[in-house]
């Protein structure tokens, strides 16, 4: 038998060897393909996860923005409802000739710290407002309903009463003034007018009812409580009786309990406590 000749057994061994090599090669290729597929799948799912995270963040940002926008939109709605109510009331009251005249005596009192209300109590230029409106100031700017502006001197500012008296320079034009009630005649249940500069509005007339007197921390005298719409900017507003006399000066609001229920009320200093301050001025005023 030549060297090139092989028996059947040997041929079978070679054939099995080739088959094993082919199987190993296929397994190796399958392994590589499987690992590549896993990498591809991993990359795909990671991409989807990143997309979901970005989507969740975008939705969260959108919701927060929507809540903020709705929140900011809510406050102007409340503000506009309040403004609509007192503007409508003021327009109606201003048709009353007497109320229209009262408004001419009411002024805007402004400093670099903000604004409040005041009123002319005598034709010679004396104006009443609150101490906290002009606190720490020697001068304040005053604006009348007709737009006239003047710089006024702060003559008296009494923190224990939250009252202040200003003086305008000599005026060529004589203006309407609000006389003061010299003898107390007001009683709980009495109808009153309140004219001032609430919020961002000026020379707004409103009305209310006197509830009585209550003690107030920080004020050395009892305050008049009134059931009336009082807002920021009303500080220094006159409370006016039906005879057209200023009977008190608004200075704050407070929550009180009345008939078992809590309610917001306006607080004002009766003018009987203002009169001694005016007497300190040379010759007095407002007589």
TORKOL-4160 file (C-alpha; in steps of 0.2 Angstrom, whole numbers, padded with zeros to 4 digits, m for minus):
287
<pt num="1" X="0000" Y="0000" Z="0000"/>
<pt num="2" X="0007" Y="0017" Z="m0005"/>
<pt num="3" X="0010" Y="0031" Z="0007"/>
<pt num="4" X="m0004" Y="0041" Z="m0002"/>
<pt num="5" X="m0017" Y="0028" Z="0001"/>
<pt num="6" X="m0027" Y="0029" Z="0016"/>
<pt num="7" X="m0039" Y="0017" Z="0024"/>
<pt num="8" X="m0058" Y="0020" Z="0027"/>
<pt num="9" X="m0055" Y="0023" Z="0046"/>
<pt num="10" X="m0042" Y="0036" Z="0043"/>
<pt num="11" X="m0054" Y="0045" Z="0030"/>
<pt num="12" X="m0068" Y="0045" Z="0043"/>
<pt num="13" X="m0056" Y="0053" Z="0056"/>
<pt num="14" X="m0052" Y="0067" Z="0044"/>
<pt num="15" X="m0070" Y="0070" Z="0039"/>
<pt num="16" X="m0075" Y="0071" Z="0058"/>
<pt num="17" X="m0060" Y="0083" Z="0061"/>
<pt num="18" X="m0066" Y="0094" Z="0047"/>
<pt num="19" X="m0084" Y="0094" Z="0054"/>
<pt num="20" X="m0077" Y="0098" Z="0072"/>
<pt num="21" X="m0067" Y="0113" Z="0064"/>
<pt num="22" X="m0083" Y="0119" Z="0055"/>
<pt num="23" X="m0093" Y="0118" Z="0071"/>
<pt num="24" X="m0080" Y="0127" Z="0081"/>
<pt num="25" X="m0079" Y="0141" Z="0068"/>
<pt num="26" X="m0098" Y="0142" Z="0067"/>
<pt num="27" X="m0099" Y="0143" Z="0086"/>
<pt num="28" X="m0085" Y="0157" Z="0087"/>
<pt num="29" X="m0095" Y="0167" Z="0073"/>
<pt num="30" X="m0111" Y="0165" Z="0082"/>
<pt num="31" X="m0102" Y="0171" Z="0098"/>
<pt num="32" X="m0096" Y="0186" Z="0089"/>
<pt num="33" X="m0113" Y="0189" Z="0082"/>
<pt num="34" X="m0121" Y="0187" Z="0098"/>
<pt num="35" X="m0110" Y="0199" Z="0107"/>
<pt num="36" X="m0112" Y="0212" Z="0093"/>
<pt num="37" X="m0131" Y="0210" Z="0094"/>
<pt num="38" X="m0130" Y="0213" Z="0113"/>
<pt num="39" X="m0120" Y="0229" Z="0111"/>
<pt num="40" X="m0132" Y="0235" Z="0098"/>
<pt num="41" X="m0147" Y="0231" Z="0109"/>
<pt num="42" X="m0138" Y="0239" Z="0124"/>
<pt num="43" X="m0135" Y="0255" Z="0114"/>
<pt num="44" X="m0153" Y="0255" Z="0107"/>
<pt num="45" X="m0160" Y="0254" Z="0125"/>
<pt num="46" X="m0148" Y="0266" Z="0132"/>
<pt num="47" X="m0153" Y="0278" Z="0118"/>
<pt num="48" X="m0172" Y="0275" Z="0122"/>
<pt num="49" X="m0169" Y="0278" Z="0141"/>
<pt num="50" X="m0160" Y="0294" Z="0137"/>
<pt num="51" X="m0174" Y="0300" Z="0126"/>
<pt num="52" X="m0187" Y="0296" Z="0140"/>
<pt num="53" X="m0177" Y="0305" Z="0153"/>
<pt num="54" X="m0176" Y="0320" Z="0141"/>
<pt num="55" X="m0195" Y="0319" Z="0138"/>
<pt num="56" X="m0198" Y="0318" Z="0157"/>
<pt num="57" X="m0188" Y="0333" Z="0160"/>
<pt num="58" X="m0196" Y="0343" Z="0146"/>
<pt num="59" X="m0213" Y="0338" Z="0153"/>
<pt num="60" X="m0208" Y="0343" Z="0170"/>
<pt num="61" X="m0201" Y="0360" Z="0164"/>
<pt num="62" X="m0217" Y="0363" Z="0154"/>
<pt num="63" X="m0228" Y="0359" Z="0169"/>
<pt num="64" X="m0219" Y="0370" Z="0181"/>
<pt num="65" X="m0219" Y="0384" Z="0168"/>
<pt num="66" X="m0238" Y="0382" Z="0166"/>
<pt num="67" X="m0241" Y="0383" Z="0184"/>
<pt num="68" X="m0230" Y="0398" Z="0186"/>
<pt num="69" X="m0239" Y="0407" Z="0171"/>
<pt num="70" X="m0256" Y="0402" Z="0179"/>
<pt num="71" X="m0251" Y="0408" Z="0196"/>
<pt num="72" X="m0245" Y="0425" Z="0189"/>
<pt num="73" X="m0261" Y="0426" Z="0179"/>
<pt num="74" X="m0272" Y="0422" Z="0195"/>
<pt num="75" X="m0266" Y="0437" Z="0205"/>
<pt num="76" X="m0270" Y="0450" Z="0191"/>
<pt num="77" X="m0287" Y="0443" Z="0190"/>
<pt num="78" X="m0290" Y="0445" Z="0209"/>
<pt num="79" X="m0282" Y="0463" Z="0208"/>
<pt num="80" X="m0293" Y="0467" Z="0193"/>
<pt num="81" X="m0309" Y="0461" Z="0202"/>
<pt num="82" X="m0305" Y="0472" Z="0217"/>
<pt num="83" X="m0301" Y="0487" Z="0206"/>
<pt num="84" X="m0317" Y="0484" Z="0196"/>
<pt num="85" X="m0327" Y="0484" Z="0212"/>
<pt num="86" X="m0320" Y="0500" Z="0220"/>
<pt num="87" X="m0319" Y="0509" Z="0203"/>
<pt num="88" X="m0337" Y="0506" Z="0200"/>
<pt num="89" X="m0342" Y="0512" Z="0217"/>
<pt num="90" X="m0331" Y="0527" Z="0216"/>
<pt num="91" X="m0338" Y="0532" Z="0199"/>
<pt num="92" X="m0356" Y="0530" Z="0206"/>
<pt num="93" X="m0352" Y="0540" Z="0222"/>
<pt num="94" X="m0343" Y="0554" Z="0212"/>
<pt num="95" X="m0359" Y="0558" Z="0204"/>
<pt num="96" X="m0364" Y="0565" Z="0220"/>
<pt num="97" X="m0359" Y="0584" Z="0220"/>
<pt num="98" X="m0354" Y="0584" Z="0238"/>
<pt num="99" X="m0343" Y="0569" Z="0236"/>
<pt num="100" X="m0335" Y="0576" Z="0220"/>
<pt num="101" X="m0331" Y="0592" Z="0230"/>
<pt num="102" X="m0323" Y="0582" Z="0244"/>
<pt num="103" X="m0312" Y="0573" Z="0232"/>
<pt num="104" X="m0304" Y="0590" Z="0227"/>
<pt num="105" X="m0297" Y="0592" Z="0245"/>
<pt num="106" X="m0289" Y="0575" Z="0244"/>
<pt num="107" X="m0271" Y="0574" Z="0238"/>
<pt num="108" X="m0257" Y="0561" Z="0234"/>
<pt num="109" X="m0243" Y="0562" Z="0247"/>
<pt num="110" X="m0227" Y="0554" Z="0240"/>
<pt num="111" X="m0209" Y="0552" Z="0245"/>
<pt num="112" X="m0195" Y="0541" Z="0237"/>
<pt num="113" X="m0201" Y="0527" Z="0248"/>
<pt num="114" X="m0219" Y="0527" Z="0241"/>
<pt num="115" X="m0236" Y="0535" Z="0242"/>
<pt num="116" X="m0250" Y="0538" Z="0253"/>
<pt num="117" X="m0265" Y="0550" Z="0255"/>
<pt num="118" X="m0268" Y="0566" Z="0263"/>
<pt num="119" X="m0281" Y="0580" Z="0263"/>
<pt num="120" X="m0281" Y="0599" Z="0264"/>
<pt num="121" X="m0289" Y="0605" Z="0280"/>
<pt num="122" X="m0287" Y="0623" Z="0278"/>
<pt num="123" X="m0286" Y="0635" Z="0263"/>
<pt num="124" X="m0269" Y="0641" Z="0269"/>
<pt num="125" X="m0261" Y="0625" Z="0264"/>
<pt num="126" X="m0261" Y="0613" Z="0279"/>
<pt num="127" X="m0262" Y="0595" Z="0275"/>
<pt num="128" X="m0265" Y="0580" Z="0286"/>
<pt num="129" X="m0258" Y="0563" Z="0283"/>
<pt num="130" X="m0250" Y="0548" Z="0293"/>
<pt num="131" X="m0233" Y="0548" Z="0301"/>
<pt num="132" X="m0228" Y="0532" Z="0293"/>
<pt num="133" X="m0231" Y="0540" Z="0275"/>
<pt num="134" X="m0218" Y="0554" Z="0278"/>
<pt num="135" X="m0208" Y="0545" Z="0292"/>
<pt num="136" X="m0190" Y="0552" Z="0293"/>
<pt num="137" X="m0193" Y="0565" Z="0279"/>
<pt num="138" X="m0193" Y="0584" Z="0280"/>
<pt num="139" X="m0202" Y="0587" Z="0264"/>
<pt num="140" X="m0215" Y="0577" Z="0253"/>
<pt num="141" X="m0222" Y="0580" Z="0236"/>
<pt num="142" X="m0241" Y="0583" Z="0235"/>
<pt num="143" X="m0252" Y="0581" Z="0220"/>
<pt num="144" X="m0270" Y="0587" Z="0218"/>
<pt num="145" X="m0284" Y="0579" Z="0208"/>
<pt num="146" X="m0281" Y="0592" Z="0194"/>
<pt num="147" X="m0263" Y="0587" Z="0192"/>
<pt num="148" X="m0255" Y="0602" Z="0201"/>
<pt num="149" X="m0239" Y="0596" Z="0211"/>
<pt num="150" X="m0231" Y="0605" Z="0225"/>
<pt num="151" X="m0217" Y="0602" Z="0238"/>
<pt num="152" X="m0223" Y="0603" Z="0256"/>
<pt num="153" X="m0214" Y="0604" Z="0272"/>
<pt num="154" X="m0216" Y="0591" Z="0286"/>
<pt num="155" X="m0221" Y="0602" Z="0301"/>
<pt num="156" X="m0226" Y="0589" Z="0313"/>
<pt num="157" X="m0224" Y="0570" Z="0313"/>
<pt num="158" X="m0231" Y="0561" Z="0328"/>
<pt num="159" X="m0227" Y="0542" Z="0329"/>
<pt num="160" X="m0238" Y="0538" Z="0344"/>
<pt num="161" X="m0253" Y="0544" Z="0335"/>
<pt num="162" X="m0247" Y="0540" Z="0317"/>
<pt num="163" X="m0252" Y="0558" Z="0312"/>
<pt num="164" X="m0242" Y="0571" Z="0302"/>
<pt num="165" X="m0245" Y="0589" Z="0297"/>
<pt num="166" X="m0238" Y="0596" Z="0281"/>
<pt num="167" X="m0238" Y="0614" Z="0274"/>
<pt num="168" X="m0238" Y="0619" Z="0256"/>
<pt num="169" X="m0230" Y="0635" Z="0250"/>
<pt num="170" X="m0240" Y="0651" Z="0248"/>
<pt num="171" X="m0253" Y="0647" Z="0234"/>
<pt num="172" X="m0260" Y="0659" Z="0222"/>
<pt num="173" X="m0276" Y="0647" Z="0219"/>
<pt num="174" X="m0287" Y="0645" Z="0234"/>
<pt num="175" X="m0292" Y="0626" Z="0235"/>
<pt num="176" X="m0306" Y="0617" Z="0243"/>
<pt num="177" X="m0303" Y="0611" Z="0261"/>
<pt num="178" X="m0311" Y="0598" Z="0272"/>
<pt num="179" X="m0316" Y="0605" Z="0289"/>
<pt num="180" X="m0313" Y="0595" Z="0304"/>
<pt num="181" X="m0326" Y="0589" Z="0316"/>
<pt num="182" X="m0323" Y="0599" Z="0332"/>
<pt num="183" X="m0335" Y="0591" Z="0343"/>
<pt num="184" X="m0337" Y="0572" Z="0343"/>
<pt num="185" X="m0354" Y="0567" Z="0336"/>
<pt num="186" X="m0350" Y="0551" Z="0327"/>
<pt num="187" X="m0358" Y="0534" Z="0333"/>
<pt num="188" X="m0357" Y="0516" Z="0328"/>
<pt num="189" X="m0368" Y="0512" Z="0313"/>
<pt num="190" X="m0365" Y="0529" Z="0305"/>
<pt num="191" X="m0362" Y="0530" Z="0287"/>
<pt num="192" X="m0346" Y="0538" Z="0281"/>
<pt num="193" X="m0336" Y="0541" Z="0265"/>
<pt num="194" X="m0317" Y="0537" Z="0263"/>
<pt num="195" X="m0307" Y="0545" Z="0249"/>
<pt num="196" X="m0290" Y="0540" Z="0245"/>
<pt num="197" X="m0277" Y="0533" Z="0233"/>
<pt num="198" X="m0278" Y="0514" Z="0235"/>
<pt num="199" X="m0266" Y="0502" Z="0225"/>
<pt num="200" X="m0261" Y="0511" Z="0209"/>
<pt num="201" X="m0276" Y="0522" Z="0208"/>
<pt num="202" X="m0279" Y="0540" Z="0214"/>
<pt num="203" X="m0294" Y="0550" Z="0221"/>
<pt num="204" X="m0305" Y="0535" Z="0224"/>
<pt num="205" X="m0321" Y="0537" Z="0234"/>
<pt num="206" X="m0328" Y="0523" Z="0244"/>
<pt num="207" X="m0341" Y="0522" Z="0258"/>
<pt num="208" X="m0343" Y="0512" Z="0274"/>
<pt num="209" X="m0350" Y="0511" Z="0291"/>
<pt num="210" X="m0342" Y="0515" Z="0308"/>
<pt num="211" X="m0341" Y="0500" Z="0320"/>
<pt num="212" X="m0334" Y="0508" Z="0335"/>
<pt num="213" X="m0318" Y="0510" Z="0344"/>
<pt num="214" X="m0305" Y="0497" Z="0348"/>
<pt num="215" X="m0287" Y="0497" Z="0356"/>
<pt num="216" X="m0273" Y="0495" Z="0344"/>
<pt num="217" X="m0255" Y="0490" Z="0349"/>
<pt num="218" X="m0243" Y="0504" Z="0346"/>
<pt num="219" X="m0256" Y="0518" Z="0346"/>
<pt num="220" X="m0258" Y="0527" Z="0362"/>
<pt num="221" X="m0277" Y="0531" Z="0359"/>
<pt num="222" X="m0291" Y="0520" Z="0354"/>
<pt num="223" X="m0294" Y="0518" Z="0335"/>
<pt num="224" X="m0310" Y="0520" Z="0325"/>
<pt num="225" X="m0315" Y="0504" Z="0316"/>
<pt num="226" X="m0324" Y="0506" Z="0300"/>
<pt num="227" X="m0331" Y="0493" Z="0289"/>
<pt num="228" X="m0325" Y="0499" Z="0272"/>
<pt num="229" X="m0314" Y="0494" Z="0258"/>
<pt num="230" X="m0296" Y="0500" Z="0263"/>
<pt num="231" X="m0281" Y="0495" Z="0253"/>
<pt num="232" X="m0262" Y="0500" Z="0253"/>
<pt num="233" X="m0261" Y="0518" Z="0248"/>
<pt num="234" X="m0276" Y="0523" Z="0258"/>
<pt num="235" X="m0265" Y="0528" Z="0273"/>
<pt num="236" X="m0270" Y="0546" Z="0277"/>
<pt num="237" X="m0287" Y="0545" Z="0269"/>
<pt num="238" X="m0300" Y="0556" Z="0277"/>
<pt num="239" X="m0316" Y="0548" Z="0285"/>
<pt num="240" X="m0330" Y="0560" Z="0281"/>
<pt num="241" X="m0347" Y="0561" Z="0289"/>
<pt num="242" X="m0363" Y="0566" Z="0280"/>
<pt num="243" X="m0360" Y="0585" Z="0284"/>
<pt num="244" X="m0343" Y="0584" Z="0274"/>
<pt num="245" X="m0332" Y="0585" Z="0290"/>
<pt num="246" X="m0317" Y="0574" Z="0292"/>
<pt num="247" X="m0319" Y="0564" Z="0308"/>
<pt num="248" X="m0304" Y="0552" Z="0307"/>
<pt num="249" X="m0288" Y="0548" Z="0297"/>
<pt num="250" X="m0286" Y="0531" Z="0290"/>
<pt num="251" X="m0269" Y="0523" Z="0295"/>
<pt num="252" X="m0271" Y="0504" Z="0294"/>
<pt num="253" X="m0282" Y="0488" Z="0292"/>
<pt num="254" X="m0284" Y="0474" Z="0305"/>
<pt num="255" X="m0293" Y="0458" Z="0307"/>
<pt num="256" X="m0305" Y="0458" Z="0321"/>
<pt num="257" X="m0318" Y="0445" Z="0327"/>
<pt num="258" X="m0336" Y="0452" Z="0326"/>
<pt num="259" X="m0352" Y="0442" Z="0330"/>
<pt num="260" X="m0341" Y="0426" Z="0330"/>
<pt num="261" X="m0333" Y="0429" Z="0313"/>
<pt num="262" X="m0317" Y="0436" Z="0308"/>
<pt num="263" X="m0317" Y="0451" Z="0296"/>
<pt num="264" X="m0305" Y="0464" Z="0290"/>
<pt num="265" X="m0308" Y="0482" Z="0295"/>
<pt num="266" X="m0301" Y="0499" Z="0292"/>
<pt num="267" X="m0293" Y="0508" Z="0307"/>
<pt num="268" X="m0293" Y="0527" Z="0308"/>
<pt num="269" X="m0287" Y="0540" Z="0321"/>
<pt num="270" X="m0301" Y="0551" Z="0327"/>
<pt num="271" X="m0298" Y="0570" Z="0323"/>
<pt num="272" X="m0301" Y="0574" Z="0341"/>
<pt num="273" X="m0283" Y="0568" Z="0344"/>
<pt num="274" X="m0277" Y="0578" Z="0329"/>
<pt num="275" X="m0283" Y="0595" Z="0336"/>
<pt num="276" X="m0270" Y="0596" Z="0350"/>
<pt num="277" X="m0256" Y="0594" Z="0337"/>
<pt num="278" X="m0264" Y="0608" Z="0326"/>
<pt num="279" X="m0264" Y="0619" Z="0342"/>
<pt num="280" X="m0245" Y="0618" Z="0343"/>
<pt num="281" X="m0244" Y="0627" Z="0326"/>
<pt num="282" X="m0243" Y="0646" Z="0327"/>
<pt num="283" X="m0260" Y="0652" Z="0329"/>
<pt num="284" X="m0268" Y="0635" Z="0326"/>
<pt num="285" X="m0276" Y="0630" Z="0310"/>
<pt num="286" X="m0291" Y="0623" Z="0302"/>
<pt num="287" X="m0303" Y="0634" Z="0312"/>
